[in-house]
Amino acid sequence: MGLSDLLEIELLYQQTSGRRRGYVLRASAGRGRQRPPTPVGLWKIGERVHCPRPNTTKTMKAIIQRVTKATVTVGGEEISSIGRGLCVLLGISVEDTQKDADYLVRKILNLRLFEDENGRAWSKSVMDRDFEVLCVSQFTLQCILKANKPDFHSAMPAELAQPFYNSILENMRSTYKPELIKDGKFGAYMQVNIQNDGPVTIELMSPSGPTDPKQLSKQEKQQQRKEKTRSKGPSESSREKVASRSRQDPNASSGADGDVSSERET
């Protein structure tokens, strides 16, 4: 049970040996857990505690809305519109790579947000139904609040984000039908009119991997072990399990008949 699962804390934004300081305000159940039998649990109310720094890894973010129609207007002129399909608001962070872009493109085009021909919900993707996609660059998704003021330093600078965003659109068009992928106008002041269908709104983030070299090395070793196990095949791995059990207990029976006969002998 972590600190955030048990207590509400007032955080003081002061760095102390890589941690943030705070004071326990009150006990709370948190995440569906029952209230602890005592209001203090591990800490007393009013006690100063040290809280680990939050995960600050930046990821690509997308807000995906199932729509009946959506339009983009710039300066009073409609520049893009779609009928039924998906409207995607995309926020690119300073740490995003092509791997993040590929992940989100694959997810956006394969999310099963539509019904099939028989009316069964959550069965078909936008590609399955030949619907349209409207993608709009949205750097404000990378907002970090400082008190009540939004800070956008996590967003990729415009001079780098624009070619990256264009490459994402090209990836979508090459994966799907290019005439069904629409977009807004990068960097412009836009009015986006979205008629949400449902409403259905999905938040997507590219997976953030560990940045610590030790964690990366451990993750690579785990992946190598998994691949090695798959390459052995089920028959070979099962034989190894049987052999290891027999080495541990040479007198152990290898079948149900042997167990019954041993019971009869006793």
N, C-alpha and C positions, 0 to 999 in steps of 0.2 A: 504494500500500500504506500503510495507516494504522498508527498506533502500536499499536493494539490487535490488529492482524492479525499482528504480528511478535513482540511482547514481552509478557511478564507484568510488571506494574508494581505496586509498592506505593505507594498513593496517600496523600499527606498532605493532610488536609482544611484547607489554608491557602490563602486567596485571595491571589493575586499577579497584579495587573493583569488580573483577569478569568480567570485560568487556575489550574489546580491543579498543585502540584508533586509529583513522585514520583521514585523511584529504580528503575532497571532491575534486576530480580532475576535473570531467566534468559531465554534465547531460547526461543521456541516456534513451531511451524509455524503453527498458527492457521488455522481455517476451511478445512481440507483442503489448504493449500499445503504444498509440500515445505519441509523445513528449509533455511534459508539456508546457503550454503557455508561461511560463517564465523559463529561464534556472536555476533559483534558486529553485523554488518550496518551499520546507520546509527549505532548507539549502543554504547558499551562497557558491560559488566556492572558495576554499581556507580555508573554515571554518573547525575547528576541530569538529569532531563528535564522539560519543560513539556508538560502534556497539556491539550488543549482541554476545556472544560467539557462534560459530557454533555448530550444533548437532554432538557430538563426540561419539555417541552410535555406537558400533562396531557390525557388522552383518556378517553372512555367505554370501559369494558371489559366484555366478556361472556365467560363460560365456558359453552359449549353442549355438553350431553351427550345423546347418543342413548340413550333409556331404554326398557325394557319396562314399568316402572312407577316412580312417584315419589310421595312423600307429604310433607306438612308437618304437624308436630305442635307445638302450643303448650300448655304446662302440662298435658301428658298427654292433650290432646284433639286428634284429627286434624281439621284445619281445611280441608285441601285435598288432592286426590289426582288423579292422571292414570294412564291406561294407557300404551299405546305412544305415543311421541312425543319431545318435547324438554324437558329441564329446563335452564333458563337462569338462571345466577347473574349479576346485573347490578350493576356498580359505577359510580357517577356521580361525576365529578370536578367541582371548583369551576369549571372553565372550559368545561364542556359547554354546548352550545346545542341548539336544536331541530333544527338541521342534523345534529348528531351522533346525536340520537335517531332521526331519520328514516332515516339510513344503517343503523344497527344493526337497526331493525325490518325494513327491507327485506331485509337479509342473513339475519337469523334465519329469516324466513318462506320464503325462497327457496333456502336452502342445500340442495343435493341430497345428503342423507345416507342416503336409504332406497333399497331396491331397487324395481324396477318389477314388474309382474304376471308377467313372465317370469323373475324372479329376478336380473336384471342389476343389479349393485350401483352405488351412487352415481348413481342416475338420477332419483329423485323427491324433491321437497321435502315438508315436513310438510303443506303445503296441498294438494299433489297427492294425498296419501294420506289426507286427512281425519283426521290424527292430532292429539293434544292438545299443548298447550304449558303448562308450569308455570314461571312467572317468579318469582324470589326476589331481593329487594333484598340486595346484598352489598357494603357499603361497604369491607370489608377488602381488596377487589381493588385499592383505591387505596393500598395500603400502601407506604411507603418505609422501608427499614431504616436505622436509625441505630445502627451496630454491630450488636448482636443484638436491639435493641428496635424493634418496629414503630411507625411514625408514620403517623397517618391524616389529617394536615392537608390532604392533596390531595383528600380526599373532600368532596363538597358537604355543607354543614351540613344537619341533619335537617329544619329548618323550611323550607328551600328544596328539598331533595331529594324530600320526600314528594309535593308537588303535581307536580313534574317527573316523578317515577316513575309517578304515577297517569296523567299525560298519555301516557306511553309505553304503558301498558296499554290505554288507550282507543284509541290509534293502532293497536295490534295487533288489537284487537277490531273496529275499523271496517274494517281491511284484510282480516281473516280472519273466521271465525265466532266471535262473542262467547262462545258457550257452550263453546267449546273452548280458551279462554284462561283459565287459572287462575293464582292468585298466592298468596303467603304472607301474613304480617301484618307490615306495615312497622314497623320499630323494635322488634319483639318478639324475645325469646329463643326461637329456633326449633330444632327437630330436623328436619333434612331427610334423608329416607331415599331414596337414589337407587340404582336397580338399572340400572347402566350396561349397555347392549347393545352388545357388541363386544369390548372397550370402544371407544367412539368419543367423543372429546373434542376440541372445536375452540375455540381462543382467538380472539376477535374484538376489534379496537380500532377506534374511529372514526378516519378519516384526520386527521392533524394537519397543517394548512397553515402556511406561513411567517407569522411575525408581524412581520417587518421590513417597513416600508412600501416600501422599494426592491424587495424580493423580491416583494411583493404586486403592485406596479406591473408588474414584469417578467412575472409570471405572467399578469396580465390582458392584456398586449400579445400574449403567445404565444397565448392563447386567441382573441383577436380575429383574429390571422393565420390560425389554423386555420379559424375560421368563414368568413373571407373566401375561403380556398382552396376550402372545400366549396361555397360559393355560386357560384363560377365554373363548376363542373362539369368533368368530365374532358376534354371536347373542347376547351374554351377554354384550359385549362391546358396541354394537349399542344401546341396551336398556338403558344402563347407559348414553349414549350421549343424547338420547331423553328425559330421565328424567331430566338431568341437564338443558337442554334448557327450559323445561316446568317450572322448578323452577325459572329460570331467568325471563321468560316472561309468566305468567299464562294465559294471554289473547291471546297468539299467536296461530294461526291456525295450525293444524297438517296435513292439506292436501290441494291439489290444489283446490278442490271443495269449501272448506270453504273460500279460498281467493276470488274466483269468486263471491260467494254469498254475502260476505261482501261488495264487490265493487258495486253490484246491489242495496244493501240496501242504500248505500250513494247516 
